[in-house]
Amino acid sequence: MTDDKSVTIDPTTTIGTDVFVNGETQCFNIYYQNEPLPFKKEFNFCLPGSSLKVSNNIYANDCRNPGADAPHSAHYCLMEKCRLLGSFDVELPAPVKSGEPVLVVMEIDAGGIMTCHAECKGKVVYATFTPSPCTTEAPSLKRGRKDPAGRIS
């Protein structure tokens, strides 16, 4: 049986999610290779229209961290340099009106296990991870259950 709430990533890989910028889809890097773990990143989303679902595609790439003083735009990576690992999907507890914020939190624990959840209307909902069919055997992605020691089997 697999754990559909998490994915184990290779900490030597940069991880990003897709965003729409100036009419183009780009990868916004959220975790850079070899950064210290554990790691946590929070995003506020305002969804268009009434929605019950938040989805984030997760990509791996080899981009290096441009540094803390770099402009925000330096953290984007061209999509052709990215490899789709899969997507996190969150089913929200109630419809979200257009413009209503949803907090999405992505975390990577010390063992490289990545999880995602959304906070909306006072409730926390954990995401389901769906791997990309072509990456389930990739070295940057492992799925499975945690054993008592916290290892993925």
Buried (B, 14 or more C-beta within 10 A) or exposed (E): EBBBBBBBBBBEBBBBBBBEEEEEEBBBBBBBBEEEBEBEBEBEBEBEEEBEEBBBBBBBBEBEBBEEEEEEEEBBBEBEBBBBBBBBBBEBBEEBEEEBEBBBBBBBBEBBBBBBBBBBEEEEBBBEBBBBEEBEEBEBBBBBEBEEEEEBE
